[in-house]
Amino acid sequence: MDSIACIKTTTPTPYKLTAIEPDTHDTKTFRFELPTDATLDMLPGDFLYVHATINGKALKRPYTPSSLVGTTGFFDLTVKRYDAGSVSKYLHDQRIGDTVLMSGPNTGGHWVDGMAKRVGFVAGGTGITPMISIIRWILTNKIDAELFLLFANKAEADIIFRQEWERTVRDYPSFHCRHVLEQPPPGWEGSVGLVTPEILRHHLPAPDSDTCVFLCGPPPMVDSLESTLKDLGYSEQAIILP
């Protein structure tokens, strides 16, 4: 069997964009080319820096690949376009065949096989990207763990990977998913408003030595919910920030 090359760079390296897949009204998944016998040298939840020079200013922003760790020949970045986000707008302006400079992967708050039997995921918006990488890894590799996803968004149209969540709930009894919307449509059956202590208590596995919770989203949300999780009894070591 041919050996697989594991790619990690400390300097910005060009990657060719080979496909673009719309996911929501303002979110797209961008596929970048790797050699056919190569994969990114990373654990689920680690991240890349995207480098760009915009209006004469060098910028870099972290993005977690959403593709399954260990995939050869390509990797995906799922990016929401923000009006105030210079690099997200830059990525959304790219076309197939263009190259984008990236460095890494870099170590983030990642999953290590065997670290927990019950795993909670609390995500807001594009904070879902490290979560899907970890969830895909655990399910694909048939790791013995029960998974609980709590996904917060403003509106129903903002739910990234929604079809995959619905399919995964159907296909995997060990996977549970609860959506939280600030602006729910009529007849919405999920949770409403912001993520509260009650929602966390009801939809995450209870604090335990065999439980961990991944938390990722807008900084104000992460800061608030990290404190809330500690108040609910989760240890600092059990709360992981990708």
Secondary structure, DSSP 8 states (H G I E B T S, - for coil): ----EEE-EEEEEEEEEEEEEEEETTEEEEEEE--TTEEE---TT-EEEEEEEETTEEEEEEE-B-S-TT--SEEEEEEE--TT-HHHHHHHT--TT-EEEEEEEE--S---TTS-SEEEEEEEGGGHHHHHHHHHHHHHTT-S-EEEEEEEEEEGGG-TTHHHHHHHHHH-TTEEEEEEEEE--TT--SEESS--HHHHHHHS--S-TTEEEEEESSHHHHHHHHHHHHHTT--GGGEE--
